[in-house]
Amino acid sequence: GRGMDDYDKVKKIGSGAMGVCWLVNRKSDGEQVVAKEISVVGLSDKEQSEVMREVDVLRKLQHPNVITLHGAFLHTHPTTGKALYIIMEHADAGDLAAVVKRG
């Protein structure tokens, strides 16, 4: 999927300085994955594309200790503005807590 319209938010599972983590259902197959929402409000276009490039590097990284990234996209919400959404596999709570802490 290329947008939050492809996902249903189930519940907020964490938040940190960088953003919020949501447990979401992927509408195409019903799989539960995690959407990390990072506000990019106030970032320049250049900064936004740098963030996207970093995410792309992460997505190409395949390593047993790295949570699989399913995708990332920018989505503009009517009230909260533009945010980067990173879709990743739903790991167990311990792994997830570590991910949220790392920011």
C-alpha positions as CSV (number, residue, x, y, z in Angstrom):
1,G,0.0,0.0,0.0
2,R,1.0,3.6,-0.6
3,G,-1.1,5.4,1.9
4,M,-2.9,5.3,5.2
5,D,-6.2,4.6,3.3
6,D,-4.9,1.0,2.9
7,Y,-4.8,0.5,6.7
8,D,-7.2,0.7,9.6
9,K,-5.8,2.0,12.9
10,V,-6.5,-0.5,15.7
11,K,-4.8,1.2,18.7
12,K,-2.0,3.5,19.7
13,I,0.8,1.2,21.0
14,G,3.5,3.8,21.9
15,S,4.6,7.3,21.5
16,G,7.9,9.1,21.8
17,A,9.7,12.4,21.0
18,M,9.7,11.5,17.3
19,G,6.1,10.4,16.9
20,V,3.5,7.7,17.5
21,C,3.3,4.0,16.9
22,W,0.0,2.5,15.8
23,L,-1.1,-1.1,15.5
24,V,-2.9,-1.2,12.2
25,N,-4.7,-3.8,10.0
26,R,-3.6,-4.0,6.4
27,K,-6.9,-4.0,4.5
28,S,-5.6,-6.1,1.6
29,D,-4.9,-9.2,3.7
30,G,-6.0,-8.3,7.3
31,E,-2.4,-8.7,8.6
32,Q,-1.6,-6.6,11.7
33,V,1.4,-4.4,11.2
34,V,2.8,-1.4,12.9
35,A,2.6,2.1,11.5
36,K,5.1,4.6,12.9
37,E,3.8,8.1,12.4
38,I,6.5,10.8,12.4
39,S,5.4,14.4,11.9
40,V,7.3,16.2,9.2
41,V,5.4,19.5,9.7
42,G,8.0,22.3,9.5
43,L,10.6,20.3,7.6
44,S,11.7,21.6,4.3
45,D,11.1,19.6,1.1
46,K,14.9,18.8,1.1
47,E,14.7,17.5,4.7
48,Q,11.6,15.5,3.9
49,S,13.3,13.8,0.9
50,E,16.4,13.1,3.1
51,V,14.1,11.3,5.6
52,M,12.6,9.3,2.8
53,R,16.0,8.3,1.5
54,E,17.0,7.1,5.0
55,V,13.9,5.0,5.2
56,D,14.6,3.5,1.8
57,V,18.0,2.4,3.0
58,L,16.4,0.8,6.0
59,R,13.8,-1.0,3.8
60,K,16.6,-2.6,1.7
61,L,18.4,-3.8,4.8
62,Q,17.7,-7.5,5.5
63,H,19.1,-8.6,8.8
64,P,17.8,-11.0,11.5
65,N,18.0,-8.4,14.2
66,V,16.3,-5.7,12.1
67,I,12.5,-5.5,12.0
68,T,11.3,-5.8,8.4
69,L,10.1,-2.6,6.9
70,H,7.1,-3.0,4.6
71,G,7.1,0.5,3.2
72,A,6.9,4.2,3.9
73,F,5.0,7.1,2.6
74,L,4.1,10.7,3.3
75,H,0.5,11.3,4.2
76,T,-1.3,14.6,4.9
77,H,-3.9,14.5,7.7
78,P,-6.5,17.2,7.6
79,T,-5.9,18.2,11.2
80,T,-2.4,17.2,12.2
81,G,-0.7,18.0,8.9
82,K,1.9,16.0,7.0
83,A,3.5,13.0,8.5
84,L,5.8,10.2,7.5
85,Y,4.4,6.8,8.0
86,I,6.7,3.8,8.3
87,I,5.0,0.4,8.0
88,M,6.9,-2.4,9.7
89,E,6.2,-5.9,10.9
90,H,4.6,-6.3,14.2
91,A,7.3,-7.7,16.5
92,D,6.7,-8.8,20.1
93,A,6.3,-6.1,22.8
94,G,9.9,-6.2,23.8
95,D,11.2,-5.5,20.4
96,L,8.6,-2.8,19.8
97,A,9.5,-1.0,23.0
98,A,13.1,-0.9,21.9
99,V,12.1,0.5,18.5
100,V,10.0,3.2,20.1
101,K,12.8,4.1,22.6
102,R,15.3,4.4,19.7
103,G,13.0,6.8,18.1
